[in-house]
């Protein structure tokens, strides 16, 4: 079947889309990426999403309007991807949209999560079944509702001879560890901590919001890492927490970034950005050393951070002798990896098949993640 997967992460920069053919083979179907695309969120919408995620006071009416606007953007993103792939919508079995996370609270009791997207509006606009709300079922089964993308990683990236760590550097960085010839129960995955999130916050502040990210890692490349500030940032309790674990803007958003910048007062802008970049690289490398017993042969990088050469250089230095690659080298463009994974999740959900990894999320059992809206 052909499924269009849609993903918008914690950076809220827009929607990644992937048109994917998912085979009938089990346990690991054959997968073919047909096309992928990206649609930027309009600046006012991105601002509203970030405000909601940072806990700004919003009315129920505000949330309702935001949900509709996100739904409209996701419908347009799916249509654009179908057009790029030269697909008629009649040939698309489903659209799988993660929606936009505005709250993810795995540490609270009861656990809670909220992704906004008006899936009924997407289904009506496209006249295609829509799978969404992927995290709630896992939370109901005692899990953290994250990470979910490792299921797709297991399907796509498992190798018969080499052990791999699939690293996504988005707003939050997360890793999937795939031992050679891994089965479902062999996969380890967790969020390592901030990826681009703190870098983006520092860039916005030091440029007075003229820039929202460090394009090509250019500013970080000009700076020097402040070791004492870096060590202070790495003292956050999350980094020592044992997996399964997940995090988000609630823990590493504006308050955390402001604390890093306040304690770095007096540093040159480029040194602040370099230190924030080193924070991402060091926290990833230390998480792999601390929590992964499997010897890693290859680290495969995806997500927006894959376009930051300075981050990749720092990560390579922190990892040592491990081979560092981009997912592009294996036929999965860095920006398509999560959207591709949600297409796979959607394909399993639409057929009523479990599509989660309890060892990764901490749930009591594997569940069918995703609610289906039909036009």
C-alpha positions as a printed Julia matrix, in Angstrom:
375×3 Matrix{Float64}:
   0.0    0.0    0.0
   1.03   3.63  -0.46
   0.94   5.88   2.59
   1.93   9.53   2.92
   3.62  10.16   6.26
   3.67  13.64   7.8
   5.87  14.82  10.64
   6.4   18.15  12.35
   8.81  18.07  15.26
   9.58  20.2   18.29
  11.37  22.82  16.2
   7.97  23.56  14.56
   9.6   24.8   11.37
   7.14  23.03   9.1
   5.9   19.67   7.86
   8.06  16.92   6.39
   6.16  14.59   4.06
   7.09  11.23   2.58
   5.16   9.13   0.07
   6.05   5.53   0.87
   5.17   2.13  -0.54
   4.92  -0.41   2.3
   4.88  -4.09   1.35
   2.87  -6.95   2.83
   5.88  -8.91   4.11
   6.12  -9.46   7.87
   7.66  -8.98  10.34
   9.66  -6.41   8.36
   7.98  -5.27   5.14
   9.84  -4.02   2.12
   9.72  -0.23   2.0
  10.23   2.11  -0.95
  10.47   5.88  -0.59
   8.68   7.33  -3.62
   9.09  11.05  -2.89
   9.55  13.46  -0.01
   8.96  17.16   0.47
   8.92  19.9    3.09
   6.43  22.68   3.67
   7.39  25.59   5.93
   4.87  26.78   8.47
   3.91  30.44   8.04
   5.79  32.51  10.62
   2.65  33.46  12.62
   1.63  29.8   12.88
   5.11  28.73  13.99
   5.06  31.46  16.63
   1.68  30.29  17.92
   2.86  26.67  18.09
   6.03  27.58  19.98
   4.05  29.76  22.38
   1.66  26.89  23.07
   4.55  24.48  23.6
   6.26  26.84  26.04
   3.14  27.0   28.21
   1.79  30.4   27.2
  -1.74  30.89  28.49
  -4.2   29.93  25.76
  -7.96  29.61  25.79
  -9.81  26.54  24.54
 -10.83  28.64  21.55
  -7.16  29.41  20.82
  -6.34  25.69  20.87
  -9.31  24.88  18.64
  -8.25  27.46  16.05
  -4.63  26.29  16.18
  -5.72  22.69  15.62
  -7.64  23.69  12.49
  -4.76  25.77  11.09
  -2.33  22.91  11.59
  -4.78  20.54   9.89
  -4.97  22.82   6.87
  -1.18  22.95   6.6
  -0.91  19.17   6.9
  -3.52  18.63   4.19
  -1.62  20.96   1.88
   1.68  19.22   2.7
   0.22  15.8    1.87
  -1.25  17.06  -1.39
   2.06  18.66  -2.41
   3.91  15.42  -1.7
   1.39  13.4   -3.73
   1.79  15.81  -6.62
   5.57  15.62  -6.43
   5.31  11.82  -6.53
   2.86  11.99  -9.46
   0.36  10.05  -7.36
  -3.4   10.29  -7.71
  -5.01  10.52  -4.28
  -7.1    7.48  -5.21
  -3.85   5.51  -5.14
  -3.04   6.6   -1.57
  -4.32   4.15   1.06
  -3.83   6.55   3.98
  -2.2    9.71   5.25
  -0.39   9.23   8.57
   0.05  12.53  10.39
   1.82  12.83  13.71
   0.32  16.27  14.28
   2.09  18.98  16.23
   3.12  18.26  19.8
   2.24  21.09  22.17
   2.48  19.04  25.39
   4.24  15.79  26.23
   4.23  14.9   29.92
   5.69  11.42  30.48
   6.84  12.27  34.02
   3.4   13.24  35.31
   0.82  10.86  36.73
  -1.32  10.23  34.87
   0.93  10.65  31.86
  -0.44  12.92  29.15
   0.36  14.09  25.65
  -1.27  16.38  23.11
  -0.62  16.6   19.38
  -2.72  19.1   17.47
  -4.08  18.46  13.97
  -7.64  18.43  12.7
  -7.42  14.99  11.11
 -11.06  15.01  10.04
 -10.34  18.14   8.04
  -7.34  16.46   6.39
  -9.44  13.4    5.52
 -12.2   15.57   4.06
  -9.82  17.75   2.07
  -8.04  14.77   0.5
 -10.83  12.16   0.57
  -8.28   9.75   2.03
  -8.24   7.89   5.36
  -6.08   9.63   7.96
  -4.22   7.98  10.85
  -3.26  10.26  13.74
  -2.98  10.43  17.56
  -0.14   7.92  17.59
   1.01   8.42  21.18
  -2.11   8.01  23.32
  -2.49   4.22  23.05
   1.06   3.59  24.24
   0.54   5.93  27.2
  -2.7    4.15  28.06
  -0.68   0.91  28.18
   1.75   2.44  30.69
   4.35   3.73  28.24
   5.8    7.17  27.68
   4.17   7.5   24.25
   7.65   7.88  22.82
   9.8    7.11  21.03
   7.71   5.74  18.16
   9.98   6.29  15.16
  12.27   3.38  16.2
   9.67   0.97  14.85
  10.26   2.48  11.41
  14.02   2.45  11.98
  13.85  -1.26  12.78
  11.96  -1.92   9.55
  14.23   0.18   7.33
  17.74   0.18   8.8
  18.32  -3.23  10.44
  21.43  -4.86   8.97
  22.32  -8.53   9.06
  25.96  -7.99  10.05
  26.45  -4.49  11.49
  25.07  -2.92  14.64
  23.76   0.58  14.04
  22.67   3.61  16.01
  20.16   5.71  14.09
  20.45   9.25  15.4
  17.84  11.89  14.71
  18.9   15.42  15.57
  15.77  17.53  15.58
  14.76  19.92  18.32
  15.29  16.94  20.6
  17.88  14.3   19.72
  16.88  10.66  19.86
  18.67   7.43  19.1
  17.6    3.97  17.98
  20.07   1.16  18.6
  19.75  -1.79  16.21
  21.98  -4.78  16.97
  22.9   -6.84  13.93
  19.86  -8.77  12.65
  17.7   -7.26  15.4
  14.24  -8.53  16.23
  11.53  -6.28  17.67
  12.55  -7.07  21.24
  16.22  -6.27  20.61
  15.73  -2.59  19.78
  16.74   0.1   22.28
  15.66   3.7   21.78
  15.4    6.88  23.81
  15.7   10.66  23.69
  19.26  11.74  24.51
  18.34  15.38  25.25
  18.44  18.64  23.3
  19.47  18.51  19.67
  18.86  21.77  17.82
  16.51  23.21  20.45
  19.07  25.05  22.59
  21.16  26.03  19.56
  18.08  27.62  17.95
  17.17  29.47  21.15
  20.69  30.86  21.51
  20.81  31.93  17.85
  17.45  33.7   18.17
  18.64  35.6   21.23
  22.11  36.63  20.05
  20.78  37.77  16.65
  17.72  39.47  18.17
  15.58  36.96  16.2
  17.06  37.88  12.83
  18.03  34.19  12.58
  16.17  31.18  13.92
  18.91  28.57  13.42
  22.67  28.35  12.81
  22.73  27.8    9.04
  25.47  25.33   8.2
  26.83  25.6   11.75
  28.63  28.74  10.57
  28.48  30.76  13.8
  29.39  27.79  15.99
  32.4   27.15  13.75
  33.72  30.63  14.61
  33.39  30.12  18.36
  35.17  28.37  21.2
  33.37  26.01  23.57
  33.21  27.26  27.15
  33.99  24.06  29.07
  32.65  25.19  32.45
  29.34  26.3   30.94
  29.11  23.05  28.99
  29.7   20.94  32.09
  27.05  22.91  33.97
  24.53  22.33  31.19
  25.36  18.61  31.17
  24.61  18.37  34.91
  20.86  18.35  34.23
  19.33  15.27  35.87
  17.8   14.01  32.62
  21.17  13.04  31.19
  21.77  10.55  34.03
  18.28   9.04  33.88
  18.15   5.43  32.7
  16.1    4.61  29.57
  13.33   4.17  28.59
  13.01   7.95  28.71
  11.69  10.76  26.57
  11.74  14.53  26.81
  10.74  17.68  24.99
  10.3   21.41  25.12
   8.89  21.18  28.65
  12.34  20.19  29.94
  14.78  21.72  27.44
  12.8   24.67  26.11
  13.04  28.38  26.84
  13.71  28.12  30.6
  16.63  25.74  30.15
  18.09  27.73  27.25
  17.73  30.99  29.2
  19.56  29.41  32.14
  22.42  28.36  29.86
  22.64  31.84  28.33
  22.36  33.63  31.68
  25.28  31.63  33.06
  27.19  32.35  29.86
  26.69  36.1   30.15
  29.81  37.86  28.91
  30.66  35.21  26.33
  30.83  36.21  22.68
  27.78  35.15  20.66
  29.79  32.65  18.64
  31.11  31.06  21.85
  27.57  30.66  23.21
  26.46  28.99  19.98
  29.55  26.75  19.93
  28.82  25.68  23.51
  25.17  24.94  22.72
  26.3   22.87  19.74
  28.81  20.98  21.88
  26.01  20.31  24.38
  24.09  18.42  21.7
  27.15  16.48  20.53
  28.45  15.57  23.99
  25.07  14.56  25.4
  24.48  12.25  22.43
  27.91  10.61  22.65
  27.76  10.2   26.42
  24.28   8.67  26.22
  25.58   6.03  23.8
  28.52   5.24  26.06
  26.48   5.19  29.27
  23.33   3.34  28.25
  24.17   1.15  25.24
  25.93  -2.15  25.9
  25.97  -3.18  22.23
  29.15  -2.3   20.35
  28.1    0.24  17.72
  29.62  -0.16  14.25
  27.88   2.79  12.58
  26.08   5.94  13.72
  23.66   7.09  11.03
  22.53  10.7   11.37
  19.2   12.13  10.2
  17.1   15.19  10.97
  17.9   18.87  10.67
  21.17  18.46  12.57
  22.54  16.41   9.68
  22.86  19.72   7.79
  25.1   21.23  10.48
  28.74  20.38   9.67
  29.99  21.86  12.95
  27.67  19.64  14.97
  28.73  16.62  12.92
  32.4   17.44  13.49
  31.89  17.79  17.25
  29.86  14.59  17.32
  32.56  12.7   15.45
  35.18  13.95  17.91
  33.0   12.9   20.86
  32.23   9.45  19.43
  35.82   8.52  18.65
  36.41   5.57  16.32
  32.77   4.87  15.42
  31.89   5.35  11.73
  29.63   8.39  11.26
  27.28   8.43   8.25
  24.23  10.28   7.01
  20.96   8.45   6.4
  21.21   9.83   2.86
  24.08   7.38   2.32
  21.56   4.54   2.8
  18.89   6.0    0.55
  16.85   7.79   3.2
  17.25  11.59   2.99
  17.86  13.04   6.45
  14.72  15.18   6.33
  12.53  12.25   5.26
  13.37   9.71   7.96
  10.67  10.56  10.51
   7.93  11.12   7.93
   8.87   7.77   6.38
   8.63   6.13   9.81
   5.14   7.51  10.39
   4.08   6.22   6.99
   5.15   2.75   8.15
   3.32   3.2   11.48
   0.23   4.28   9.56
   0.39   1.26   7.25
   0.42  -1.1   10.24
  -2.33   0.84  12.03
  -4.68   0.88   9.05
  -4.39  -2.93   8.98
  -4.92  -3.27  12.73
  -1.4   -4.52  13.47
   0.71  -3.58  16.54
   3.32  -0.98  15.65
   5.11  -0.04  18.87
   8.18  -1.34  20.71
   7.4   -1.7   24.45
  11.07  -2.05  25.35
  11.59   1.46  23.97
   8.5    3.16  25.41
   8.14   1.26  28.7
   4.6    0.1   27.91
   3.17  -3.17  29.21
   2.6   -4.48  25.7
   2.77  -3.55  22.04
  -0.28  -1.6   20.9
  -1.83  -0.39  17.68
  -0.77   3.24  17.72
  -2.99   5.56  15.72
  -6.66   6.5   15.44
  -8.24   6.34  11.99
 -10.42   9.08  10.48
 -12.23   8.17   7.27
 -13.68  10.69   4.82
